[in-house]
Amino acid sequence: MRTREARETMSLPRSARDMAAPTQATGALLFLAMCALTRGARVIHLTDMYGTLQSPSFPESYPKESEIQWNISVPEGFQIRLYFMHFDLEPSYLCEYDYVKVLSDQDELAVFCGKEGTDTEQVPGDDVITSVGSALSVVFRSDFSNEERFSGFDAHYSAVDVDECRDRNDEDLACDHFCHNYIGSYYCSCRYGYLLHSDNRTCKVECSDGEYTERTGVISSSDFPQPYPKSSDCIYRIQLEEGFSIALDFHDTFDIEDHPEATCPYDYLKILAGQRDFGPFCGDRSPGRIQTGSSSVTILFHSDNSGENLGWKLTYSATGTECPVPVAPPFGHLEPLQPKYSFKDHVLVTCDMGYILLKEGEELEHHQIDCLKDGAWSSEVPPCTLTDCGTPEEIVMGEVVFDSPDNSTLFGASFHYQCQEDQHSAIPTSPSAIPTSPVAIPTSPDVIPTPPVAIPTPPVAIPTPPVAIPTPPVAIPTPPVAIPTPPVAIPTPPDATPTAPDATPTAPDAIPPPPVAIPTAPVAIPTAPVAIPTAPDATPTPATAPPANNSSYTVRPVTNSTYVCGERGRWTNAELGTQLPSCLPACGEPSQPFPSHVRRIVGGRVASAGHFPWQARLSVEDSSRVPEGRWFGSGALLSATWVLTAAHVLRSPRRDPSVVPVSPGSVLVHLGLLDLRRPLVASGHAVQHLFLHPRFDPRNYNHDIALLRLAQPAPYSLLVRPVCLPLPWAEGQPPAPPPHTLGMVAGWGLMAANGSAEVAMGGGQGEGEGEGEGEGGVSVTLRYVKLPVVERAECEGSYASRSRSYNITSGMFCAGFYEGGRDTCQGDSGGAFVTQDPRTGRWVVQGLVSWGGPEECGSKRVYGVYTRVAKYARWLHSHMGTARWW
């Protein structure tokens, strides 16, 4: 083993170029020494990268007593190669007379003489002589006599690059990691994560910024178990909270350079822990386990510029002050369960299902306690108490009904919501008996519940005998009121023959009669059904009993409304979770049932009060046109603030197909209206916003659907109630409504294209027949007709036989009879085609009166075309904010 003293005698230049030896100064000293040895010799200096050396007079015989010295030098990083092309000198024993001597770096490389090599004489032959460094000297000498003529020598030299990376074997000069040779010199580099030392060959590592804060960990010398870096000073810090004591466990593999006589003079490891020091450690014996007794430890590791030792590795751990083992409360649990707990351990306290932690009056689902450095827990373990959900939250127009006699609110208890029943009176069927103001019913959130898709069957009314409580009729004499606005024409597609010219009759020039005085005090309405005339002639007819469920509010959404006190102290519903239901107006429930009919067709019948409480009349005065345009249409009430209608009813007529809605201020909505001669009985409502479907096309009436938002909510009454919307429908699903489904449409449209009451809603004999025909064949009373849904193929074939321009899209369906005679007509546009759901008995709006064929209303095989509402259900709900109810 080499000693430290021997190593300290070695030194290296600071640059890579200085590492190549010898220097030019060394070469100069060599030349001076040679000059002293060959006194009187001629000296020739050669500094080119290549050249030629020849004996004097070559190729003639060289002279006697000649001495010449060639000093060849090239740049640092190069060596010199010398080879002879011709050699012929006087032979002598050990070349005592004439000779050529080659020297480099004070070393004699060769001595040549003679012409052929012998045991005592050496000639260069084909050998190539290479200098040690960048300098080479060649000395020629001849003595005083030559018995023969000798021609001398011819030699050449050249400079060649030195491959220091290949030829340097000295550990103190070789690169530590990577060596890169280039012409004239070389340089060293290091692996990723290492730094080149100032000696330009040693690679050191930066390892003084490591800090460990976890309670356990592993620390080792760099590259362990490979040799650790040289010329490095590493600092490793373990910093834990006060209260911990750190223990170090060194692995068995431990190899740090040492010295047999001195204590760790080269490489060493030291440990600083608070006020205590451990080490230094070196050699191949592991320190084992060291209990530092401190929460802060610093490990110092130093290495010098030599050695190939493996290094070290340790595992550290920390222990803290122990805390007493906690006890779980009754009906509670502790996690984790351990035989002992020490500083910084955490314990989570939870309770069994149905119990909750109670700490200082606060209910907690879980609670964590911590072991502190002084051996105490951060808090006591709280007890577990039975969960109490508290008093259920009330809903508007609803009441809470507990399912247990003691009204328990503890875990497992349950209750359900039910809506309060309305106190409605009998439904007046005669216009003269209708009160002048609507019955005030609290409104509900603007939500439209959607029942299941209707599979309609004809309604069956169960008559009940009237209660004989006679009451005098209320006389409200009113003269006939002139119909001020014409109906809106049911459109036909472009190539079809129009159903009516634009010359729709306008309001008469006659000044209307003065308004009739109507009592402002509420009209007494009996609380039980009574015999009331159904028509203006006051002919008494038996009253029909109201539906079994006369409440105008129901729990929505339609689910099991039972709420159970859950384990987390919250009332929860199996379908809604913690969300509360609402008592919403019951949609699609007429306050007056329809009479029972033997025939499958109802045509031209006068509607009684409460038959169509969702029916809305829309009066439009379009002031943007010159002259001002006036028309009316129908709609369906969806909620207290939303009315559904056809888009073409709200489009301002234009010569081009552009869609320009009328202004909201030009539309007036009447609800609860039956007789146009008594408009004061109904409630008029201003409109705040109009929403026409963005893809409505007036050329073919595709997407003919629109919404109106009322400026103020409409109070519900027996005469004002919403209709239900269908479930969403998409192409590819079964048709909605299915073919052959019977539905009803109500309106004040033309009773016939020619004014006859026998075609549109005027045919048939029965209740209220022939009741009130206004100007131009417009019905002054609300009438209704029952129509079947037509097969799509039949509808398309009917219109294709008239013109190819007709297009029955997926957003449309047809209804009517092959033989004609019953149909909707002008003025019915936007009216609702409703079907009855067989499961709930509610009425669902499946279509909107949109357009008809070129012939007169009710013609043979000319079916009415309706907008398929189910296709637009999502669009409607997105505007009304009610998507969550389906």
Secondary structure, 3 states (H helix, E strand, C coil): CCCHHHHHCCCCCCCCHHHCCCCHHHHHHHHHHHHHHCCCCEEEEECCCEEEEECCCCCCCCCCCCEEEEEEECCCCEEEEEEEEEEECCCCHHHCCCEEEEEECCEEEEEECCCCCCCCCCCCCCCCEECCCCEEEEEEECCCCCCCCCCEEEEEEEEEECCHHHHCCCCCCCCCCEEEEECCEEEEECCCCEEECCCCCCEEECCCCEEECCCEEEEECCCCCCCCCCCEEEEEEEECCCCEEEEEEECCCCEECCCCCCCCCCCEEEEEECCEEEEEECECCCCCEEECCCCEEEEEEEECCCCCCCECEEEEEEEECEECCCCCCCCEEEECCCCCEECCCEEEEEECCCEEEEECCEEECEEEEEECCCCCECCCCCCEEECECCCCCCCCCEEEEECCCCCCCECCCEEEEEECCCCCCCCCCCHHHCCCCCCCCCCCCCCCCCCCCCCCCCCCCCCCCCCCCCCCCCCCCCCCCCCCCCECCCCCCCCCCCCCCCCCCCCCCCCCCCCCCCCCCCCCCCCCCCCEECCCCCCEECCCCCCCCCCCEEEECCCCCEEEECCCCCEEECCCECCCCEEEECCCCCCCCCCCCCCCCCCCEECCCCCCCCEEEEEEEECCCCCCEEEEEEEEECCCCEEEECHHHHECCCCCCCCCECCHHHEEEEECCCECCCHHHCEEEEEEEEEECCCCECCCCECCCEEEEECCCCCCCCCCCCCECCCCCCCCCCCCCCCCCEEEEEECCECCCCCCCCCCCCCCCCCCCCCCECHHHEECECEEEEEEECCHHHHHHHHHCCCCCCCCCCCEEEECCCCCCCCCCCCCCCCEEEEECCCCCCEEEEEEEEECCCCCCCCCCCCEEEEEHHHHHHHHHHHHCCHHHC
